[in-house]
Amino acid sequence: KSSGPAAPKMGAYSYLSEMWRKKQSDVMRFLLRVRAWEYRQQPKIKRVNHPTRPDKARMLGYKAKQGFVVYRVAIRRGSRARKAHHGIVYGKPKHHGINEIKAVRSLRGMAEERVGRRCSALRVLNSYWVNQDATYKYFEVILVDPMHKAIRDDARVNWLCKPQHKHRECRGLTSAGRQARGYRKRGHRANNLIGSSRRGCWKRRQTVRLRRYR
């Protein structure tokens, strides 16, 4: 017997997280390949009975109780072509780009927005990556029913029932949306975000306000 301190025991979720971190292992490569084939046969937006990654879903606020819903979404990878008829842009050469237009928002943010449009009565809580292949990236989105009694009575989650959280995924208030807005930065690197956005900050600094009493 060793006289040293006992090693901490790992729970089931710790093992799950460790597996998902080792995506190049034989087990995960096989699972992801088989699941990608399965997802391709199914609708682009599909409700799932339980999260594929329960450890990740619980980290992001999911509870296995009434009022919580999980949807899986397939988002086509890559950039989007500019909407120009026959690829003709009547303007300067600098605006002639069609195919190499990069989106500001992430694919995960697009997935949240599409589910939010499909399930307009629910509130988007968060989302996470589950799979990808050459054509699609697959995300699972956690939604909450704000009218369900189990949600309205839960003090840890009923903040989503307030009306200001309607379609929060369309206004950049989810985790993916805040990341696209640059809110992962802190300190002097975030000076150009003061006032909620880069554009709002820039516009405020460039606008001359000649007030009557100044």
WOWO-V699153 format. One record per backbone hydrogen bond with DSSP energy under -0.5 kcal/mol. CO is the residue of the C=O (numbers start at 1). NH is the residue of the N-H. E is the energy in kcal/mol with one decimal. If there is no record, write none. Layout:
co=CO nh=NH e=E
co=CO nh=NH e=E
This chain:
co=11 nh=15 e=-1.5
co=12 nh=16 e=-2.1
co=13 nh=17 e=-2.7
co=14 nh=18 e=-2.1
co=15 nh=19 e=-2.1
co=16 nh=20 e=-2.2
co=17 nh=21 e=-1.4
co=18 nh=22 e=-1.1
co=21 nh=23 e=-1.0
co=22 nh=25 e=-1.5
co=25 nh=29 e=-2.5
co=26 nh=30 e=-2.0
co=27 nh=31 e=-2.5
co=28 nh=32 e=-2.9
co=29 nh=33 e=-1.8
co=30 nh=34 e=-2.4
co=31 nh=35 e=-2.8
co=32 nh=36 e=-2.3
co=33 nh=37 e=-1.6
co=34 nh=38 e=-2.0
co=35 nh=39 e=-3.1
co=36 nh=40 e=-1.7
co=37 nh=41 e=-0.9
co=38 nh=41 e=-0.8
co=39 nh=42 e=-1.2
co=44 nh=74 e=-2.1
co=46 nh=72 e=-3.5
co=48 nh=70 e=-0.6
co=52 nh=54 e=-0.5
co=53 nh=57 e=-2.7
co=54 nh=58 e=-2.2
co=55 nh=59 e=-1.6
co=56 nh=60 e=-1.5
co=57 nh=62 e=-2.7
co=58 nh=61 e=-1.2
co=63 nh=65 e=-2.2
co=65 nh=68 e=-1.4
co=67 nh=145 e=-2.5
co=69 nh=143 e=-3.3
co=70 nh=48 e=-2.4
co=71 nh=141 e=-3.2
co=72 nh=46 e=-2.5
co=73 nh=75 e=-0.5
co=73 nh=139 e=-2.4
co=75 nh=137 e=-2.5
co=82 nh=84 e=-1.7
co=84 nh=87 e=-2.4
co=85 nh=88 e=-1.9
co=87 nh=89 e=-0.6
co=88 nh=90 e=-0.6
co=89 nh=91 e=-1.7
co=92 nh=95 e=-1.6
co=93 nh=96 e=-1.7
co=98 nh=82 e=-2.5
co=100 nh=102 e=-0.6
co=101 nh=80 e=-0.8
co=106 nh=110 e=-1.8
co=107 nh=111 e=-2.2
co=108 nh=112 e=-2.0
co=109 nh=113 e=-1.9
co=110 nh=114 e=-2.3
co=111 nh=115 e=-2.1
co=112 nh=116 e=-2.3
co=113 nh=117 e=-1.8
co=114 nh=118 e=-1.9
co=115 nh=119 e=-3.2
co=117 nh=120 e=-0.5
co=118 nh=120 e=-0.8
co=119 nh=122 e=-1.5
co=121 nh=146 e=-0.5
co=123 nh=125 e=-0.5
co=123 nh=144 e=-2.4
co=126 nh=142 e=-3.0
co=128 nh=140 e=-2.5
co=131 nh=138 e=-3.1
co=135 nh=77 e=-3.0
co=136 nh=133 e=-2.6
co=137 nh=75 e=-2.8
co=138 nh=130 e=-2.6
co=138 nh=131 e=-1.5
co=139 nh=73 e=-3.3
co=140 nh=128 e=-1.8
co=141 nh=71 e=-2.2
co=141 nh=143 e=-0.5
co=142 nh=125 e=-3.1
co=142 nh=126 e=-1.1
co=143 nh=69 e=-2.6
co=144 nh=123 e=-2.7
co=144 nh=146 e=-0.8
co=145 nh=148 e=-1.3
co=148 nh=151 e=-0.7
co=148 nh=152 e=-2.6
co=149 nh=153 e=-1.8
co=151 nh=154 e=-1.1
co=153 nh=155 e=-0.8
co=154 nh=157 e=-1.4
co=154 nh=158 e=-2.3
co=157 nh=160 e=-1.9
co=158 nh=161 e=-1.2
co=159 nh=162 e=-1.2
co=162 nh=165 e=-1.8
co=163 nh=166 e=-1.6
co=165 nh=168 e=-1.1
co=167 nh=170 e=-1.1
co=168 nh=171 e=-0.7
co=168 nh=173 e=-2.2
co=168 nh=174 e=-0.5
co=169 nh=172 e=-0.5
co=174 nh=178 e=-2.7
co=175 nh=179 e=-1.9
co=176 nh=180 e=-1.9
co=177 nh=181 e=-1.6
co=178 nh=183 e=-2.8
co=179 nh=182 e=-1.1
co=182 nh=185 e=-1.3
co=186 nh=189 e=-1.0
co=187 nh=190 e=-1.7
co=188 nh=191 e=-1.2
co=190 nh=193 e=-1.8
co=191 nh=194 e=-1.2
co=193 nh=196 e=-0.9
co=197 nh=201 e=-2.3
co=198 nh=202 e=-2.7
co=199 nh=203 e=-2.7
co=200 nh=204 e=-2.0
co=201 nh=205 e=-2.0
co=202 nh=206 e=-1.7
co=203 nh=207 e=-0.9
co=207 nh=209 e=-0.6
co=208 nh=210 e=-0.6
co=209 nh=211 e=-1.0
co=212 nh=214 e=-0.8
